[in-house]
Amino acid sequence: MELPDPDEEVRAVEDDAGASPAVPADQPFYTIGQVAQLLDVPAAQLRRLDALEIVQPDRTEGNQRRYSAREIERLREVITLGEEGVTLPGVRKILELRRRVGELEDQLSRQADELADARRDAGLGARGEAGAAAPGAGHEG
């Protein structure tokens, strides 16, 4: 089985959060051998990251690992952090903090949307002012 052009895969992952036209970003598709070749790392390193629960790919019915494009991007992050001298426990903490920040950003966005909806329903302007009139309106001279 021939690997897709690594440059095209990188572009697809970077340009569209891991989605490529043929394979959705979250679909487990790539074998451990393909990922090892794509990232230029030994398959044993990928197995270790799986065993340490840093990047855990899905498994087939035959118990073979299958990686999604998102997991490949996460592996790139892990490898880069390791090359910068971050230990595996440090990598795990960084990834957990990034995940938590993402959750908080999503929560904040939902709350901002709910607040905007509530203000609109109450007839309030963006700053919570009733009957948000145009500048200068209501002033007679």
N, C-alpha and C positions, 0 to 999 in steps of 0.2 A: 504494500500500500504506500503510495507516494504522499509525502507531506505537502500541504499547501505552501506556497511561497512564504517564508517567514516574514518578509517585508510587508506583504499584503495582510498577513494576520495581525502584525503589529499595527498597521494603519487601521484595520477594521476595529481592533480593540480600542485604540486610542481615539478614533473618530466617533465611535458610537457605543461607548461603554461596554465593549466586548462583543457586540453583535456583528456577525458577518451575514451577508445575504443568504448563505446556504444554511448556516447553523445559528440558532438563537443563542444569545450570550449565556444563558443559564442552562442550556442543554448539555449534559455530559456526553462528550463525543470523542475526545482525544485520548489515546492510550498513553500509558506511562512512558513507553518508548518514544512516541511522537513528541511528548512534552519534554522529555529529557533532551532529545535532539534539538527541538525548537529553542530551548533555553540554554543549551550547551552545558548541562549539568549531568552528573551520573544519576541513573534511576534510583540508586541506593539513597541518594540525598532526598529525593522525592518521597521515598518510602519512609525515611526518618521523619520528615516533616508531617507525614500522615500519622505515624505512630505517636508523635508528640502533640497531635491534634492542632497543628498550626494551619495546615491546609489539608482538608479531608475530602478527597474526591468521592463521587458516588461509586457504587460497585455494580457490576453486572450480575446476572444470576450465577455465572461461573466464578464470581468473586474477583473479577479483574477490575482494576481502577479505571475510571473514565473521568476525565477532566473537562470542565466547561471553559469557555473563553474567559469568564470572570475569574475562575480559579487560576487560570494561567496568569492573568494580570496580578492576582494576589501573590502568586509565586514570584513574579518579577519583583514585586515590592519586597518580599522576604529576602530574596537573593541580594537585592541592592542594599538593604539594611545590613545584612550580614557582611557584605563587602565594605561597608562603612564602619565595621567594628561592633555593631550591635549584637549582643548575645541572643540566643534563642528565647530565653525568658523575657528579655527586653523587647524582642520582636513581637512576642505574644502580647505583651502589655500595650505596645504601640498599636497593634491591630485591634485590640479590645477597645482602647480609647477612641480610635478612629470610628469604630462601629458605634460606640456610644454617642459620639458627637453627631454622627449621621442621624441617629434616632432622635436626638434632641432637636436637631435642625428640622426634621420632619414634624415633630410635635409642635415646634414654634410656628412653622408654616401653617399647620392645621388651625392652631389657635388664632393666628392673625386672620385667616380666612373666616373663621367663626365670628370674630370680633367685627370684621367688615360687614358680614351678613347681618349681625345684630344691629349695628349702627344704621345700616340701610333700612332695615325693617322698622327701626324706631324713628326714622326720618332725621337722623343726625348726619352732620357732615363728617369729613375725614378726621377732624379734631374733636368730634363729639359735640359740636355746636348745633343747636336746634335751628332748623330752617336756614341752612347755609346759604345766605344771600350773596349776591354779587357784590364786589367791593363798591362802596359808595352808595349802595341802595339803601333806602330808608332814611337818608339824610337830606333834608330840604334846606335850601340856602337862600 
